Amino acid sequence: MALTISVLGGLIWGASAALLGGALSKAALRSGTASGVMASSLSRTAVDIGALAAVYLLRGVIPMEWEAAMISAAVGLTGVGFYLAWRLSRKVRDGQEVDG
């Protein structure tokens, strides 16, 4: 049971961090400047590192299988991040507005 909760918690944590990163990317593309896109890339990396570091640092506080939570958080970050990037790139390629 602890393993299942750890995996689900990690997936939710990783997906929420990826959604935050996607929102940062949308905001940078709306600004339309190269420096905004670079800042978005840096902040997305910081969000990803922070999400994984939080799982690692909370391993002694929260009773969970931290290895499973770390792996599933990385899967959540990667899967949702790839989906959001694919959806965003499709909108940019088709010339659509990047609002939603």
Secondary structure, DSSP 8 states (H G I E B T S, - for coil): -HHHHHHHHHHHHHHHHHHHHHHHHHHHHHHT-HHHHHHHHHHHHHHHHHHHHHHHHTTTTS-S-HHHHHHHHHHHHHHHHHHHHHHHHHHHHTT--S--
